[in-house]
Amino acid sequence: MRLILIFLCVISYDIVIAQSNANEKLGLLSISMFHDSKEYPWYQIQYDNYSLDTDVLDSILNEFPDISFKLFVGLWCSDSKSFLPKFGAIVDYIEDVSNVDLEIYGINRGKNLPEDIVNLYDIKFVPTLIVLKNGSEINRIEEFVVESAKNGHSIPPWAD
């Protein structure tokens, strides 16, 4: 009896893990998949309520015209869910005014899949935003912002 109970617990655990992994979006993502999505209702609400400071963004783009961004998120992560709609607003604005390269990658809970991307960029935390200039990393923001470009204060991105 005890063996059957243990067996059932193991099977149940594997089913829960398999279902959890099936809901994770891994690899290269498109910001358009979140707009007006029934699967991600939190995204549109936060996106619509975010006020983008285009003056600050324009000054960054003018000062660094040859930068690109790679954002690594976990759609299971509350920090990623908070940051992604704001980044989406930035992506939408930049795509209208610039040809800056922007990529978004979905990462699993263990932060080990997709393995090639996680290893290449040494992802330990989500969200992680990597800023590249001519293909080389010049800055990285992991989980929270050290200094806000908007006001020079140390605050997390979701409080900006």
N, C-alpha and C positions, 0 to 999 in steps of 0.2 A: 504494500500500500504506500509506504513511504517513497519507494522508488518511482511509482506511478505519479505521485504528487510532484516530485522533483522534476520528472520528465515533462509534465504539463507546464510547470513554471518555466522551464528552459524554452519550450516551444513557444509559449506566450511571449516571453521576452524577445525571442528572435522575430516573431511576427510584428511586435511593436517597433523594434529597431528597423525592420525592413520597410514598414509603412512610413516611419519617420524619414528614412533615407529616400524613399520614393517621392516625398514632398519637397525635398531639397533640390534647388536648381543649381547645378554645378557648371563651371566653365564660363565662357563668354556669354554675357547677358546683354540684352538690348533695353535701354531705358523705356522704349515704347511699350514693352510688355507689361509695364506697371500702370500706364495711363488708363484710366477708366476700367480697370480690371476687377472683376468680381472675386478673383483669387487673392488680391492684395488691396482690400478696401482702405486700409490704413494709409496707403501711399497717396491716393488722390486727395484725401482730407488734409494731410499735412502739406502736400504740394500746393494746394489752393490757398492755404493759410500762410505760406511763407512769403515774406517780403524781401526780394532780392535787391541788394544794393549794387546796381549796375555801374555806378561811378567807381566804386572800389574794384569791381571786376574788370572794367575797362582799363583802369590804370595798371592792373597786374598784367593784362594781356598786352598792353602797349609797351610795358617795360620788359616783358619776357615773351616776345612773339614766337619763339621756337620751343615752347614747352609743350609737354604732353602729360596726361594724367592716366593713372591706372588705379581703379578703386576696387578693393576686395571686401566683399560683404558676406555675411551669413544671414539668410532670410529668416532664420530662427532666432537671431540676435536682436535684442531690444535697441542697442546702440546703433546697429546697422539700419534697423527700421526707422529710427529717428533721423539718421543722417542721409539716407538714400533719397527721400523726397526733396531735400534741400539741394543735394548734388544734382538731382534730376532737373531742378529749375536752372541750375548753373549750366548743365549740359544743353538744355533747350536754348538758353540765351547764347551760349558760345557758338552753337551750331548755326545760329542766325547771323553772327557777326564775325566769325573767325573760322579758320580751318585747323584749329587745335585738335590733336588726336586725343580722344577720350575712350577708355575701355573700362568696362565693369565686369568683374568676375565673381561668380557665386562660389563660396567655399563651404565645405561641410563642417559639422560641429567639432570634429577632431582636428580640424585645420590641417588635414593631410590629403584632401582630394579637391580638385584634380592635382595629382601628385607633381606633374611636371611644372605647373604654374606655381604651386605653393613652394616647391623647392627652389625654382629659379629666382623668385622674389623674396624668399625667406619670410613667409607670412606666419606670424605667431599670434596676431590679434586681429579682430575685426570690429569695426571697420578699419581698414588701412588704406590710406591715400598716398600713393607714390607720385612724386613730381619728377619728371625727367626733362632734361635739356639735351637735345641732339642724341637721344637714346640712352643717356647716362643718368642715373639717379642723382638728384641734387637735394631732395628733401623727402621726408616721410612723416606722415602723421598717423599714429597708431592709437586707436580707441578714443582719443580726445585731442583737442587742439592745445598746443603749448602757448601760442600767442595768436590772438585774433588779428587778422589783417584790417578788420573794421575799426577797432578801437584800442589795440595794443594791450588788452587785458588777457590774462590767462583764464580762459573759460572753455567749457566743452562746446562742440559745434552746435549741439541742439539747444543751447541756451543763448546763442548769438542772435 
